Amino acid sequence: MMELIDNYAAIRNNVENALHRAGRESNDVRIMAVTKTRSLDIVKSAYDAGFRLFGENRIQEAIEKFTDFHKDA
């Protein structure tokens, strides 16, 4: 979990720095966690780490993961 939190913080920091250099606002970009082939436990950990936008390339997997996630959240 700590690795996920650290990675998310590093990504946010890199994005914020790039936005600042480009003269853009921080709300111009949103960070998406891609959950392809990842378990529901990892998705929950990503949510706990601060991710709020998730992407999945197979609708069947998305329905299964996020329906369950919603029930457990």
Buried (B, 14 or more C-beta within 10 A) or exposed (E): EEEBBEEBEEBBEEBEEEBEEEEEEEEEEEEEBEBEEBEBEBBBBBBEBBBEEBEBEEEEBBEEBBEEBEEEE
